[in-house]
Amino acid sequence: MRNGVIILALLAVACMAGQPLRAQQVPAAVVADPAADKQFPPELSILTVPSHGVEMDAFMYLTGGASPHGTVLLLHGLPGYEMNGDLAQSIRRVGWNVLLFHYRGTWGTEGTFSQSSAIEDTAEVVRFLRQPGNAAKYRIDPRSLVVIGHSFGGFLAGYEGSHDPGIKAVAMISAVNVGKIGADPKERQTRLKRWEAQLHPVRGATASGLFEEAERHANDWDYVQWAEALRSRPVLLVEADDQNHTDMQALAAALRQKGSASLHETAVETDHSFSDHRIALQAIVIDWLEKLPR
């Protein structure tokens, strides 16, 4: 009976989406709840993670089961209006913990935001997940940490993965190449106007100041330059029809040129937030995660 319900749900999703993604290509975790573990059920844990004197607001989607689980650090953009909560739920249903958090100076978390501080914050969260006490409390396997990020979060995922060889795998979704955001004057102006209109939840930063910071780090923050460091790990690149598409293609080309051990690149005809392809995005990420060595 359960299998029949899942099949009907998959068919319904395919019909509603009206997209080439066939029903049999949609992982069950995207549309169906797994069997419940009564002793170690899934739960939502609210917590804070310390970073440079600030307690950052965070929440952990704990998957069910007693055994230590692989854990995904899911990084939102700037400021993060799209938190990808639907993606987090699907990842949990397939057997991974998922941690989301707010960088210093965003969404009510204390401190002042900068791109440099967000890089530091990401490293501190990884450190938190590896601490033995936290690993035991949240049933984390520290050997199986994956970073996945969207937009600015995709940049952070690439940065953390390229600077921490202990990260198991990296996924970058519509990732902005912060090191090159000022390279094209016309594109720079478009981004600047958009950022100026979206920084209400951000404390202590201006759009022009963030652009100046990015330009000071143009060499260090060009993610195409991280291909050598990333080539030994599984990498997923998911592109949309946005300003980041060309840079992500350049990163994919660099990874191939470096002899990437495991690169999966896919492009989706949608906007920056995957607004009309949320099911497709979840299916891509879940399929990739399921193929990682466990």
C-alpha positions in Angstrom: 0.0 0.0 0.0 2.8 2.4 0.9 4.6 1.8 -2.4 1.3 2.6 -4.2 0.9 5.9 -2.4 4.5 6.9 -3.2 4.0 6.1 -6.9 0.8 8.1 -7.0 2.5 11.0 -5.3 5.4 10.9 -7.8 3.0 10.9 -10.7 1.1 13.8 -9.3 4.3 15.8 -8.9 5.3 15.1 -12.5 1.9 16.1 -13.8 1.7 19.4 -11.8 5.3 20.4 -12.7 4.7 19.9 -16.4 8.5 19.5 -16.8 10.7 16.9 -18.5 11.6 15.4 -15.1 9.8 12.1 -15.1 8.1 10.6 -12.1 10.6 7.8 -11.7 13.4 10.4 -11.6 12.0 12.1 -8.5 13.5 10.5 -5.3 10.9 9.3 -2.9 12.4 11.5 -0.1 11.2 14.6 -2.0 7.5 13.7 -1.8 7.1 11.0 0.9 7.9 10.6 4.6 10.1 7.7 5.6 9.0 5.1 8.2 9.3 6.7 11.7 11.9 5.6 14.2 9.9 5.7 17.5 13.0 5.6 19.8 15.1 8.1 17.8 12.6 10.2 15.8 13.5 13.2 13.6 13.3 16.5 15.4 14.1 20.2 15.0 16.7 21.4 17.4 17.2 25.1 18.1 20.7 26.1 19.1 23.4 28.7 18.9 26.9 28.4 17.5 29.7 30.6 18.8 31.8 32.7 16.4 34.2 35.4 17.5 32.3 36.4 20.6 28.8 36.1 19.0 26.3 33.3 19.5 24.9 32.7 16.0 21.3 31.6 15.7 21.1 28.1 14.2 18.7 25.2 13.8 19.4 21.6 13.1 17.0 19.2 11.3 17.9 15.9 13.0 17.2 12.8 11.0 15.8 9.7 12.6 17.8 6.7 13.8 20.4 6.1 16.6 23.5 5.8 14.4 25.8 8.8 13.7 24.6 10.4 10.5 26.3 12.4 7.7 25.5 16.1 8.2 24.9 18.8 5.6 25.7 22.4 6.4 23.2 24.3 4.2 24.3 27.9 3.6 21.9 30.6 2.6 22.6 33.6 0.5 22.9 37.3 1.2 20.8 38.1 3.1 19.0 34.8 2.7 15.4 35.4 1.8 15.4 32.0 0.2 16.4 29.6 3.0 15.8 26.4 1.0 13.8 24.9 3.9 12.2 22.5 1.4 15.6 21.2 0.4 16.6 20.8 4.0 13.5 18.6 4.7 14.2 16.4 1.7 17.8 16.0 2.8 16.7 15.0 6.2 14.2 12.5 4.9 17.0 10.7 3.0 19.0 10.2 6.2 21.2 13.3 6.7 21.2 15.9 9.5 21.0 19.4 8.2 22.3 22.5 9.9 21.2 26.1 8.9 22.4 29.2 10.6 22.5 33.0 10.3 25.8 34.7 9.8 26.9 37.4 12.2 25.0 40.6 11.6 22.1 39.0 9.7 18.5 38.2 10.7 18.9 39.4 14.3 22.1 37.6 15.1 24.5 40.0 16.9 27.6 41.4 15.3 28.4 43.2 12.1 28.2 41.5 8.7 31.0 41.3 6.2 31.9 38.7 3.6 35.1 38.0 5.5 33.2 37.4 8.7 30.8 35.0 7.0 33.8 33.0 5.8 34.9 32.8 9.4 31.4 31.9 10.6 31.2 29.0 8.2 34.5 27.6 9.5 33.3 28.0 13.1 30.1 26.0 12.4 32.2 23.2 10.8 34.4 23.2 13.9 31.2 23.1 16.1 29.9 20.0 14.2 33.2 18.2 14.7 33.5 18.7 18.4 33.0 15.3 20.1 30.3 16.5 22.5 28.2 18.0 19.8 28.8 15.1 17.5 27.4 12.8 20.2 24.5 15.1 21.1 23.3 15.5 17.6 24.2 12.0 16.2 26.8 13.4 13.8 29.4 11.5 11.9 32.3 14.0 11.7 33.9 12.1 8.9 30.9 12.8 6.7 30.3 16.6 6.6 29.0 18.0 3.3 28.6 21.8 2.6 25.9 22.9 0.2 25.2 26.6 -0.5 23.0 28.8 -2.6 24.0 32.1 -4.1 26.5 33.8 -1.7 26.1 30.6 0.4 27.4 28.7 -2.7 30.5 30.9 -2.7 31.0 30.1 1.0 30.5 26.4 0.4 33.2 26.4 -2.3 35.5 28.5 0.0 35.1 26.1 3.0 35.5 23.0 0.8 38.6 24.3 -0.8 40.2 25.3 2.5 39.2 22.3 4.6 40.3 19.0 3.2 38.1 17.2 5.8 34.9 18.3 4.0 33.5 15.2 2.3 31.8 16.9 -0.7 30.7 20.3 -1.9 27.6 21.5 -3.7 27.3 25.1 -5.2 23.9 26.2 -6.4 23.7 29.5 -8.4 26.9 30.5 -6.7 28.0 34.1 -7.0 31.7 34.5 -7.7 32.4 37.2 -5.2 36.0 37.7 -6.5 34.6 38.8 -9.8 31.4 40.8 -9.0 33.0 44.1 -10.0 34.7 42.9 -13.2 32.0 44.0 -15.6 30.8 47.6 -15.0 27.3 47.0 -16.3 26.8 43.8 -14.3 28.4 45.5 -11.2 25.7 48.2 -11.4 22.9 45.7 -11.7 24.1 43.8 -8.7 24.7 46.9 -6.7 21.2 48.1 -7.1 19.8 44.7 -6.2 22.0 44.5 -3.0 21.0 48.0 -2.0 17.3 46.9 -2.0 17.9 43.7 -0.1 20.1 44.5 2.9 17.3 45.3 5.4 18.1 42.2 7.6 21.9 42.9 7.5 23.6 44.9 10.2 26.6 47.2 9.8 27.1 46.7 6.0 26.3 48.7 2.9 26.1 47.4 -0.7 29.0 49.7 -1.8 31.1 48.6 1.2 30.6 45.0 0.4 31.6 45.6 -3.2 34.7 47.4 -2.1 35.5 44.5 0.2 35.1 42.0 -2.6 37.3 44.0 -4.9 40.1 44.0 -2.3 39.9 40.2 -2.3 39.5 39.8 -6.0 42.3 37.2 -6.4 41.6 35.2 -3.2 37.8 35.1 -3.8 37.6 34.1 -7.4 36.3 30.6 -7.0 37.6 29.4 -10.4 41.0 29.5 -8.7 39.9 26.9 -6.2 39.6 24.1 -8.7 42.9 22.5 -7.7 41.8 22.3 -4.1 38.4 21.0 -4.9 39.3 18.4 -7.6 39.8 15.5 -5.2 36.3 15.7 -3.7 32.8 15.2 -5.2 31.5 18.5 -6.4 28.0 19.4 -7.6 27.4 22.5 -9.6 23.8 23.5 -10.2 23.4 26.5 -12.6 20.4 28.7 -13.2 19.6 31.4 -15.8 21.2 34.2 -13.9 24.3 36.4 -13.6 26.3 33.6 -12.1 25.8 31.1 -14.9 29.0 32.0 -16.8 31.3 31.9 -13.7 29.9 28.5 -12.7 30.6 27.2 -16.2 34.2 28.5 -15.9 34.6 26.7 -12.5 33.3 23.4 -14.1 35.8 23.8 -17.0 38.6 24.4 -14.5 37.7 21.4 -12.5 37.7 19.2 -15.6 41.0 20.6 -16.7 42.4 19.8 -13.3 41.1 16.2 -13.6 38.3 16.4 -11.1 37.7 13.0 -9.4 33.9 13.5 -9.3 32.2 16.5 -10.9 28.5 16.7 -11.6 27.3 19.8 -13.4 23.7 20.5 -14.4 21.9 23.6 -15.7 18.2 24.3 -15.0 16.1 26.8 -17.0 14.8 28.8 -14.1 15.5 32.0 -12.1 18.2 32.5 -9.4 15.9 31.1 -6.6 14.7 28.1 -8.7 11.2 29.5 -8.0 9.4 27.2 -10.6 11.8 24.2 -10.2 11.9 23.5 -6.5 11.1 19.8 -7.0 13.8 19.5 -9.7 16.4 21.2 -7.4 15.6 18.8 -4.6 15.8 15.8 -6.9 19.2 16.9 -8.2 20.7 17.3 -4.8 19.2 14.2 -3.3 20.3 12.1 -6.2 23.9 13.4 -5.8 23.9 12.9 -2.0 22.7 9.3 -2.4 25.6 8.5 -4.7 28.2 9.7 -2.2 30.2 7.0 -0.3 28.6 6.4 3.1 
